C-alpha cells in the first residue's frame, strides 16, 4: 500500500481520534456492502484485501465451500473449479475466489463513499463516547466558545458542548475565551452521538474543586461529608478528619484563606462556609447554622421511614435561639436554615429560647402518650 495512502489513513485517524484499524474496517465494510448491492447476495461470505496502492485496487473475494454437487453457486464451488485456483484443495475446504469486477475500483469507491463516511462518523461517535464516559463524574476544564443570550457553547477536549441555562451560575459573566471548570455529570449515547450533561451548578462541582485544590482532600486525610449549595450565592461544606494533627476546616481554608478563595473565585464569588462535621446531630446542627449562635437543639426524630399509614417521616429537630440571633440563623430569604437543612438531613424548626421549657413539656407529653 502506498505511503501516501497510509499517511492519509494515519492523519484521518489522528484528526478523528479513532484507530487506523477502525478506518480500514469501515473501508472494507463499505466495499463489501457495495459489492453485495451490485453483484452478490447477503448469504455470501466476502472479504477484501488491499493488494495495490490505493482503495481503487482493492480485491474482492467470495469464500466458497468445495463440494461434489453444487446446490448454491453463491456459496459453493466444484472441486474441479477449486483446483484451478488452489491445487491441493479438497472436498469440505473453503477457498477464496477473486470476484473483483472489471473497473470495480472506481465504481466501488463512488458507491462506498457515503457508507465510509457513515462508518467513520459512527466510529468517531463511539470513540468520543468512550473518551467522555471515562471522565464521567469528574471536574474538567472547558473554554467558552460562543455566547448568544443564555446559549453558551464550550470547547471541551476539542469538542463543542452546550452549557444549558439551568446549569449556569446565576449572574456569572460568560465570554468567549473564558476558561472555566465544569462538572461532567452523565454521558449518554444517542443516534446523534454522545450527549454530555455538564453543569456549573451541581454540588459535585464544589466537591471536585476541593479535591483538585486541597491536597489533604486528594489524599483522603480530610473527608467531605456533605455539601449543600445555592449556586452563585452560598454553599456549606461539611468536612472531617481522623488523621492526627490535621484541622479539617483549616486545611480547606488555607493560609490567609488562599485555598478556599481560589475556589470562590472559580465559582463567580460564591461564598463557601466550611463546617466541621460531628456525629452528634445536635452539635452538627449547631455548627451548620453558623455564624448564628444557637442556644439549644432538640432532636425530635433522628430516623427516616414510613409511618403506619405509609406516610414518609423525615428527620426533624427544633432549634432554639435568642431573638437577636434569629435573623442570622434563618438567613436572607431563609438561605442559612435551608442550607443547614440540606447539609444535616434534618428538617429544622426555629424557636425563641423562651419557648424551650414549654416545648419540652409538650414533647414529653406527646412521647408519653404513645
C-alpha positions as CSV (number, residue, x, y, z in Angstrom):
1,X,0.0,0.0,0.0
2,X,1.4,3.4,-1.0
3,X,3.0,5.6,1.7
4,X,0.6,8.4,0.6
5,X,-2.4,6.2,1.3
6,X,-1.0,5.1,4.7
7,X,-0.2,8.7,5.6
8,X,-3.8,9.7,4.8
9,X,-5.2,7.0,7.0
10,X,-2.9,8.0,9.8
11,X,-3.9,11.6,9.5
12,X,-7.6,10.8,9.4
13,X,-7.2,8.5,12.5
14,X,-5.4,11.3,14.4
15,X,-7.9,14.0,13.4
16,X,-11.0,11.9,14.3
17,X,-9.4,10.3,17.4
18,X,-10.1,6.8,16.1
19,X,-7.8,3.9,15.4
20,X,-6.4,3.1,12.0
21,X,-7.9,-0.4,12.3
22,X,-11.4,1.2,12.7
23,X,-10.8,3.1,9.4
24,X,-9.7,0.0,7.5
25,X,-12.7,-1.9,8.9
26,X,-15.0,0.9,7.7
27,X,-13.5,0.9,4.2
28,X,-13.7,-2.9,3.9
29,X,-17.3,-2.9,5.1
30,X,-18.2,-0.2,2.6
31,X,-16.7,-2.1,-0.3
32,X,-18.4,-5.4,0.8
33,X,-21.7,-3.5,1.1
34,X,-21.3,-2.0,-2.4
35,X,-20.4,-5.4,-3.9
36,X,-23.3,-7.2,-2.3
37,X,-25.7,-4.5,-3.6
38,X,-24.5,-4.7,-7.2
39,X,-23.3,-8.3,-7.6
40,X,-23.7,-10.6,-4.7
41,X,-26.2,-11.6,-2.0
42,X,-26.5,-11.3,1.8
43,X,-25.6,-15.0,2.3
44,X,-22.2,-14.8,0.8
45,X,-19.0,-14.6,2.9
46,X,-17.0,-11.8,1.4
47,X,-13.5,-10.5,2.2
48,X,-11.5,-7.5,1.0
49,X,-7.7,-7.3,0.5
50,X,-5.8,-4.1,-0.3
51,X,-3.2,-5.5,-2.6
52,X,-2.4,-2.4,-4.6
53,X,-1.5,1.2,-3.8
54,X,-5.0,2.6,-3.2
55,X,-8.6,1.8,-2.4
56,X,-9.3,1.5,-6.1
57,X,-7.0,-1.5,-6.3
58,X,-9.0,-3.4,-3.5
59,X,-9.6,-7.1,-4.4
60,X,-12.9,-8.7,-3.6
61,X,-13.0,-12.3,-2.6
62,X,-16.0,-14.6,-2.0
63,X,-15.5,-17.5,0.4
64,X,-17.0,-20.7,-1.0
65,X,-17.1,-24.3,0.2
66,X,-15.6,-27.0,-2.1
67,X,-18.3,-29.7,-2.8
68,X,-19.1,-32.6,-5.1
69,X,-22.5,-31.4,-6.1
70,X,-23.3,-27.7,-6.2
71,X,-26.6,-26.7,-4.7
72,X,-26.0,-23.0,-4.3
73,X,-23.4,-21.4,-6.6
74,X,-23.2,-18.3,-4.5
75,X,-21.6,-20.2,-1.6
76,X,-20.3,-23.4,-3.2
77,X,-17.8,-24.4,-5.8
78,X,-16.9,-27.7,-7.5
79,X,-13.7,-29.5,-6.8
80,X,-12.6,-29.1,-10.4
81,X,-13.0,-25.3,-10.4
82,X,-11.4,-25.0,-7.0
83,X,-8.3,-26.9,-8.1
84,X,-7.8,-24.2,-10.9
85,X,-7.2,-21.8,-8.0
86,X,-5.6,-24.0,-5.4
87,X,-4.2,-27.4,-6.4
88,X,-4.1,-29.0,-3.0
89,X,-7.7,-28.2,-2.1
90,X,-10.1,-31.0,-1.0
91,X,-13.8,-31.5,-0.5
92,X,-15.1,-29.6,2.5
93,X,-12.4,-27.0,2.3
94,X,-13.1,-23.3,2.0
95,X,-11.5,-21.3,-0.8
96,X,-11.2,-17.6,-1.6
97,X,-12.3,-16.8,-5.1
98,X,-11.4,-13.4,-6.7
99,X,-14.6,-11.9,-7.9
100,X,-13.5,-8.3,-8.4
101,X,-15.4,-7.0,-11.4
102,X,-13.6,-5.1,-14.2
103,X,-13.4,-1.4,-13.3
104,X,-14.9,-2.2,-10.0
105,X,-12.5,0.0,-8.1
106,X,-13.9,3.3,-9.5
107,X,-17.5,2.2,-9.1
108,X,-16.9,0.8,-5.6
109,X,-15.2,3.9,-4.4
110,X,-18.1,6.0,-5.6
111,X,-20.7,3.7,-4.2
112,X,-18.9,3.3,-0.9
113,X,-18.1,6.9,-0.3
114,X,-21.3,7.6,1.7
115,X,-21.0,4.3,3.6
116,X,-17.4,5.0,4.5
117,X,-18.3,8.5,5.8
118,X,-21.2,7.0,7.8
119,X,-19.0,4.3,9.4
120,X,-16.3,6.9,10.2
121,X,-18.9,9.1,11.8
122,X,-20.1,6.1,13.9
123,X,-16.6,5.2,14.9
124,X,-15.9,8.8,15.9
125,X,-19.1,8.9,18.0
126,X,-18.1,5.6,19.7
127,X,-14.6,6.9,20.3
128,X,-16.0,10.2,21.7
129,X,-18.4,8.3,23.9
130,X,-15.7,6.2,25.4
131,X,-13.5,9.2,25.9
132,X,-16.0,11.1,27.9
133,X,-17.6,8.1,29.6
134,X,-14.3,7.5,31.3
135,X,-14.4,11.1,32.6
136,X,-18.0,10.9,33.9
137,X,-18.5,12.2,37.5
138,X,-15.4,14.5,37.3
139,X,-14.5,18.1,37.1
140,X,-12.9,19.2,33.8
141,X,-11.6,22.4,32.3
142,X,-13.5,24.0,29.4
143,X,-13.3,27.2,27.3
144,X,-16.2,29.3,26.3
145,X,-16.6,29.3,22.5
146,X,-19.7,31.3,21.9
147,X,-22.3,33.3,23.9
148,X,-25.7,34.2,22.4
149,X,-28.0,35.3,25.2
150,X,-28.4,32.3,27.5
151,X,-27.0,29.9,24.9
152,X,-23.4,29.1,25.8
153,X,-21.1,26.7,23.8
154,X,-18.0,25.4,25.4
155,X,-14.9,23.7,23.9
156,X,-14.2,20.5,25.9
157,X,-11.3,18.4,24.7
158,X,-11.7,20.0,21.2
159,X,-15.4,19.1,21.1
160,X,-18.3,21.6,21.4
161,X,-20.8,21.1,24.2
162,X,-23.6,23.3,25.4
163,X,-24.0,24.6,28.9
164,X,-27.7,24.8,29.4
165,X,-29.2,27.9,31.3
166,X,-30.3,25.9,34.3
167,X,-26.7,24.7,34.7
168,X,-25.2,28.2,34.5
169,X,-24.3,30.0,37.7
170,X,-26.8,32.9,38.0
171,X,-25.3,36.3,37.3
172,X,-21.9,34.9,36.1
173,X,-20.3,36.7,33.2
174,X,-19.6,34.3,30.3
175,X,-17.5,35.5,27.4
176,X,-15.6,33.9,24.5
177,X,-12.2,32.6,25.6
178,X,-13.1,32.4,29.3
179,X,-11.6,29.3,30.9
180,X,-14.0,27.6,33.4
181,X,-14.4,24.4,35.3
182,X,-17.4,22.2,34.7
183,X,-18.8,19.1,36.3
184,X,-19.4,16.2,33.8
185,X,-22.5,14.5,35.3
186,X,-23.6,11.9,32.8
187,X,-22.7,10.7,29.3
188,X,-25.4,9.1,27.2
189,X,-25.1,7.5,23.8
190,X,-27.7,8.7,21.3
191,X,-28.2,8.3,17.5
192,X,-26.6,11.8,17.0
193,X,-23.6,10.9,19.2
194,X,-22.7,11.2,22.9
195,X,-24.9,13.6,24.9
196,X,-22.9,15.2,27.7
197,X,-24.7,16.6,30.8
198,X,-22.4,19.3,32.2
199,X,-23.0,21.7,35.0
200,X,-21.7,24.7,36.8
201,X,-24.4,24.5,39.5
202,X,-24.1,20.9,40.6
203,X,-22.8,20.5,44.1
204,X,-20.3,17.9,42.9
205,X,-18.5,20.8,41.1
206,X,-17.5,22.0,44.6
207,X,-16.5,18.5,45.6
208,X,-14.3,18.2,42.5
209,X,-12.7,21.7,43.0
210,X,-11.9,20.9,46.6
211,X,-10.3,17.6,45.6
212,X,-8.3,19.5,43.0
213,X,-7.2,22.4,45.1
214,X,-6.7,20.8,48.6
215,X,-4.0,18.1,48.9
216,X,-5.4,16.8,52.2
217,X,-8.7,16.0,50.5
218,X,-7.0,14.4,47.5
219,X,-5.0,12.2,49.9
220,X,-8.2,11.5,51.9
221,X,-6.7,12.9,55.1
222,X,-9.7,15.2,55.0
223,X,-13.1,13.8,54.0
224,X,-16.0,15.8,52.5
225,X,-19.1,14.5,54.4
226,X,-21.7,16.5,52.6
227,X,-22.4,19.6,50.5
228,X,-25.4,22.0,50.4
229,X,-25.4,24.6,47.7
230,X,-27.2,27.7,46.5
231,X,-25.3,28.2,43.2
232,X,-23.5,31.5,42.8
233,X,-24.5,32.7,46.3
234,X,-23.5,30.4,49.1
235,X,-22.6,26.9,49.9
236,X,-22.0,24.9,53.1
237,X,-19.4,22.1,53.1
238,X,-19.1,19.6,56.0
239,X,-15.6,18.2,56.4
240,X,-13.8,16.0,58.9
241,X,-10.5,14.3,59.5
242,X,-9.4,11.3,61.6
243,X,-5.8,12.0,60.8
244,X,-3.9,13.2,63.9
245,X,-2.7,16.8,63.7
246,X,-4.9,17.8,60.8
247,X,-7.6,20.5,61.2
248,X,-10.1,19.7,58.5
249,X,-11.6,23.2,58.2
250,X,-8.2,24.9,58.4
251,X,-6.7,22.7,55.7
252,X,-9.5,23.7,53.4
253,X,-9.3,27.4,54.2
254,X,-5.5,27.5,53.7
255,X,-3.1,30.2,54.7
256,X,-4.9,33.6,54.7
257,X,-7.8,31.9,53.0
258,X,-5.9,31.3,49.8
259,X,-7.2,27.8,49.1
260,X,-10.9,28.5,49.6
261,X,-10.6,31.9,47.9
262,X,-9.3,30.1,44.8
263,X,-12.5,28.1,44.7
264,X,-14.7,31.1,45.4
265,X,-13.1,32.9,42.5
266,X,-13.8,29.9,40.2
267,X,-17.4,30.0,41.3
268,X,-18.1,33.7,40.5
269,X,-17.7,34.8,44.1
270,X,-19.9,32.1,45.7
271,X,-19.4,32.1,49.4
272,X,-18.3,28.8,50.9
273,X,-18.9,28.0,54.6
274,X,-16.8,25.2,55.9
275,X,-18.4,23.2,58.7
276,X,-16.6,20.7,60.8
277,X,-18.8,17.5,60.8
278,X,-19.7,15.8,64.0
279,X,-21.5,12.5,64.6
280,X,-23.6,14.1,67.3
281,X,-26.5,15.6,65.4
282,X,-27.1,18.4,67.9
283,X,-23.5,19.6,67.6
284,X,-23.6,19.2,63.8
285,X,-26.8,21.2,63.5
286,X,-25.4,24.0,65.7
287,X,-22.3,24.2,63.6
288,X,-24.2,24.1,60.3
289,X,-26.2,27.2,61.3
290,X,-23.1,29.3,62.0
291,X,-22.4,32.2,62.1
292,X,-25.5,32.3,64.2
293,X,-25.0,31.4,67.9
294,X,-27.5,28.5,68.6
295,X,-28.6,28.2,72.2
296,X,-30.1,24.7,72.1
297,X,-31.1,21.9,69.8
298,X,-33.7,19.2,70.5
299,X,-33.8,16.1,68.2
300,X,-37.4,15.3,67.6
301,X,-36.9,12.4,65.3
302,X,-33.5,11.0,64.2
303,X,-34.7,8.4,61.7
304,X,-36.4,8.4,58.3
305,X,-39.0,6.0,57.2
306,X,-42.7,5.4,56.8
307,X,-45.4,5.7,59.5
308,X,-48.3,3.2,59.9
309,X,-50.3,5.0,57.2
310,X,-47.4,4.8,54.7
311,X,-46.6,8.5,55.0
312,X,-42.9,9.5,54.9
313,X,-41.3,10.5,58.1
314,X,-38.4,12.9,57.9
315,X,-35.6,13.5,60.4
316,X,-36.6,16.6,62.4
317,X,-35.0,18.9,65.0
318,X,-36.1,22.0,66.9
319,X,-33.6,24.9,67.1
320,X,-33.7,27.5,69.9
321,X,-32.1,30.9,69.6
322,X,-32.0,34.2,71.3
323,X,-34.2,36.7,69.4
324,X,-31.1,38.7,68.5
325,X,-29.7,35.6,66.7
326,X,-32.9,34.6,64.9
327,X,-32.5,36.6,61.7
328,X,-28.9,35.4,61.2
329,X,-29.9,31.8,61.9
330,X,-32.6,31.9,59.4
331,X,-30.6,33.9,56.9
332,X,-31.6,36.1,54.0
333,X,-34.8,34.7,52.4
334,X,-34.3,31.6,54.6
335,X,-31.0,30.7,53.0
336,X,-29.0,29.8,56.1
337,X,-31.5,27.4,57.6
338,X,-32.3,25.9,54.2
339,X,-28.7,25.1,53.5
340,X,-28.3,23.8,57.1
341,X,-31.3,21.5,56.5
342,X,-29.7,20.1,53.3
343,X,-26.4,19.7,54.9
344,X,-27.5,17.9,58.1
345,X,-30.5,16.0,56.6
346,X,-32.8,17.3,59.4
347,X,-35.9,19.4,58.9
348,X,-35.2,22.3,61.2
349,X,-37.9,24.3,63.1
350,X,-36.8,27.6,64.6
351,X,-38.0,28.8,68.1
352,X,-37.1,31.5,70.5
353,X,-35.2,30.3,73.6
354,X,-38.0,31.4,75.8
355,X,-40.2,28.7,74.3
356,X,-37.8,25.8,75.2
357,X,-39.4,24.9,78.5
358,X,-43.0,24.7,77.2
359,X,-41.8,22.9,74.1
360,X,-40.1,20.2,76.1
361,X,-43.2,19.7,78.2
362,X,-45.3,19.2,75.1
363,X,-42.7,16.9,73.6
364,X,-42.6,14.7,76.7
365,X,-46.4,14.6,76.9
366,X,-46.5,13.6,73.3
367,X,-43.9,10.8,73.6
368,X,-45.5,9.7,76.9
369,X,-48.9,9.3,75.2
370,X,-47.6,6.9,72.6
